[in-house]
């Protein structure tokens, strides 16, 4: 019975030793994965900041475009009114020159 107990203790010792050796190689892999994770997190944070900056830029440019659009609309309206007044004055002057004015 002592032989079987001795064999059982040797087998368990080898099994425990194998598990520790495997655990040691996994620790190196775990460290590598943690390093990669930190690198990926930094990349994600950088990309998130760039996306937020781009979004803020788009918002500012959209507001500028809206302002320019309003200014352009006002300019077109003003130009149209000025042109209309010019044509009315020109036609009135023409009819007055040819003597057809009322």
C-alpha positions in Angstrom: 0.0 0.0 0.0 2.9 2.3 0.7 4.1 1.8 -2.9 0.7 3.0 -4.3 0.7 5.9 -1.9 4.2 6.9 -3.0 3.2 6.6 -6.7 0.1 8.6 -6.1 2.2 11.4 -4.3 4.7 11.4 -7.2 1.9 11.6 -9.8 0.2 14.5 -7.9 3.5 16.3 -7.5 4.1 16.0 -11.3 0.6 17.2 -12.0 1.0 20.2 -9.6 4.4 21.0 -11.2 2.9 20.8 -14.7 0.1 23.2 -13.7 2.6 25.7 -12.2 4.7 25.5 -15.3 1.7 26.1 -17.5 0.6 28.9 -15.2 4.0 30.6 -15.6 3.8 30.6 -19.4 0.3 32.0 -19.2 1.5 34.8 -16.9 3.8 36.0 -19.7 1.0 35.8 -22.2 -1.3 37.6 -19.7 1.3 40.4 -19.4 1.5 40.7 -23.2 -2.3 40.8 -23.5 -2.5 43.5 -20.8 0.1 45.6 -22.7 -1.9 45.2 -25.9 -5.1 46.1 -24.1 -3.5 49.3 -22.7 -2.3 50.2 -26.2 -5.7 49.5 -27.7 -7.4 51.6 -25.0 -5.1 54.5 -25.7 -5.8 54.2 -29.4 -9.6 54.1 -28.7 -9.3 57.2 -26.5 -7.3 59.0 -29.2 -9.8 58.1 -31.8 -12.7 59.2 -29.5 -11.0 62.6 -29.0 -10.5 63.0 -32.7 -14.2 62.1 -33.4 -15.3 64.6 -30.8 -13.1 67.3 -32.2 -14.4 66.5 -35.7 -18.0 66.6 -34.5 -17.4 70.0 -32.8 -15.8 71.3 -36.0 -18.8 70.1 -38.0 -21.1 71.8 -35.6 -19.2 75.1 -35.8 -19.1 74.9 -39.6 -22.8 74.1 -39.8 -23.5 77.3 -37.8 -21.2 79.3 -40.1 -23.0 77.9 -43.2 -26.4 78.8 -41.7 -25.1 82.3 -41.0 -23.7 82.7 -44.5 -26.9 81.3 -46.0 -28.9 83.9 -44.1 -26.5 86.7 -45.2 -26.7 85.5 -48.8 -30.5 85.4 -48.7 -30.6 88.9 -47.4 -28.1 90.1 -50.0 -30.2 88.5 -52.8 -33.4 90.1 -51.4 -31.6 93.5 -51.2 -30.2 93.2 -54.7 -33.6 92.2 -56.1 -35.3 95.2 -54.5 -32.5 97.5 -55.7 -32.8 96.1 -59.3 -36.6 96.4 -59.2 -36.3 100.0 -58.1 -33.7 100.7 -60.8 -35.9 99.2 -63.5 -38.9 101.2 -62.3 -36.9 104.4 -62.3 -35.5 103.6 -65.8 -38.9 102.9 -67.3 -40.4 106.0 -65.7 -37.5 108.1 -67.0 -37.8 106.6 -70.5 -41.6 107.3 -70.7 -41.0 110.8 -69.4 -38.3 111.3 -72.1 -40.5 110.2 -74.9 -43.4 112.2 -73.5 -45.7 109.3 -72.6 -45.8 109.9 -68.9 -49.2 110.6 -67.4 
